[in-house]
């Protein structure tokens, strides 16, 4: 199903939204990804992906309180929805399932 | 001071960004800017800031979608609006019923009239080449006297085809002997009738007109001489259940015609209706083996199809030269040929010798205006009732505003409410339509099917109409209701309903329209009466007309006449060319003092014309059997001709010489008859020549009817006598007759239709207006019930209170009356100016219309007023 397909960056950001729990907004997500994966994203890319995720119903958002560092502007805070959680679980399961099927031998080969 | 990012980039961002996304985007880029400013310095921060602003410049951030972050509650609100509307409609059943009834009647009238108009406009459009098809008309006039003929000479069609082959693609002629009817007999079944809808047509007929052929070969059906086509119902009439193809019908007791095809009955929206089509070549046997070659006699309706790229003007430009080349020496300077589009014939053609009476475009305009007026009155009902009762909804409006409703949303809500009401009214209107359509069809002599409604055009129209009515009638109330100030309406217990004056204006408008309609209907009726009245200058009562054209009567005429007048109830017998009072032909005469001959309206007659029709002689003598030369050497004219010739008196006219086809030879006017209306009263009386024609062959063409004056004592016996003697003389010919006065009534069919429709629909208009008035009166009585009770307690009498309530409204009706009189006068004056004979617009119609409106309105109001006046004050006041 196309609607449930999760791109690589989408999955990463979705995971980050989940991890940041209640304080996930544009810059924080960008920072967290850089911290954890050393990957530098442009803030506008983060915004588009968040918008896409919201349209797919994997995250929901609301405006938070005003902060000083933003010149009094509010943050839009993102939260993982249950369908977002479900899609992460599914993707995790696929990965671990595949991962577990890798025979030990292959490590040997790669070790040579 | 805090360092700020580059201003232009900020502004650019603010400019392109969707306002709903702006805050978070700005927030993020500012936050990053501040961080970089602290860590890496200003220039890096500025550069990165600009870069990010540019990176945000993408479609998803630019487009102004409202739904992205504010999931809409539109559908939820819509549901709420519908629910609240429904509740308020149901709660006020009385008002809702009034509104719906008014609108339903209005909409039904509107649809009925649109049906009528659609039908009138659809005439002849079903032919695939309708756009390129034209009829040739011949205008043959000198000094405005003569004829405007829908038919042209026999050879014209062929001459056009040979002379202009690059313009004229095809031509067809219609011919019917100019006879009111011809005899058709099925000898096998012994079925004999006089048929009036029989035409001889060229074999090109079906190349030009698209009528459905049910059986038989359309290509060859008209190519052989002595072929005849029947419509389905005629096939049934003559042959019953037998197969008619290949069988024979006898025409005029003379020619046997073979049935070659059966066609569908002519659609009613064709300007000519036929029952029989006979191949044109058959005619040759009636005219010594060839078609009549005369360029003077013009009996053929001629239709032509032009090539697609040619315009009618191309051909018309060549007509003057064509007329000079071909037309008879005597008349070629007085003849003009013109083309008229096939699709214009029904509504716009008003020529002499139309195949059958046409419609009238002016009537259509009148009908449309009536429909719009009735609808408008119904819409106004809605406006007055809902604004009057606005106070009742004030609390709701206040509440909605207090919890954040925008004015736009309130307007939307009330529009939805009026739309809902309109939709319900449309439903009822359709039911009404279904019920009333048969009556309407009868009234207008149409056969419009209810199914016409499902025509995509009408479906679209109906949807559009629903929206239009909903919005027109809902807009003002919505505007008023949504304008209430929340604080004010919530604070005060009662809100005075505003817009009282505006409502008064609307009521005046409604009643002005109604009164205009009533006055117009009354005037139309009076005009019809005038047209139909008997003061035509001849006596139309108790005159029997017997079609005799092309019958063997010629040999029997004298014997027949002498035998029937022996009966005391049969007063006199004559024979005439056309139906007196309806139609005439035209002949060329040259009177003393004229340089050359000119066309004059003419009727060929036989002896005893003046006696039979009660036409008075004002000078000279009548034709008389004592003068055997009267046939060729004498002439009767009417007073108008004397005037037109400038002769000093009627007596002076007697003895004036005249030439007929250049021949003088002692021909003189012998008498002058008093003017009479020899055609309908749509036209003034023109000069007329009454020409005696005693030749036997006159009955082939020039004498079409025998006219018999009977005493009227015992009509049945007289008719029986006439028929008996007829059968004795001509056993093989069906006997047929009609009464002159009844026939002449059909001349004014279009006026009759108009006055009937306007009477009925103005009735509807005032009915709908009264529904609204009733609603308003109910409301006022309710609003003032405390006042009324107190008045009663203090000694107010019932009449006093009724007067109190009715006088207000009566004043409005009087104002409406004053406004409508000049308007009606102006409208009617311009309508009547189209008639040669018209009634004088007199105050009585106006007074009656005003009185009717007032009485109806006061009756409506007084029901409520009396009810209010009789309520027990205790019941009202005890709650205080």
Interface residues (C-beta under 8 A of the other chain):
Chain A: X25 X26 X27 X42 X43 X44 X45 X47 X48 X51 X61 X63 X67 X69 X70 X71 X73 X74 X75 X76
Chain B: X23 X24 X25 X26 X27 X28 X29 X30 X31 X32 X34 X52 X55 X56 X58 X60 X61 X68 X69
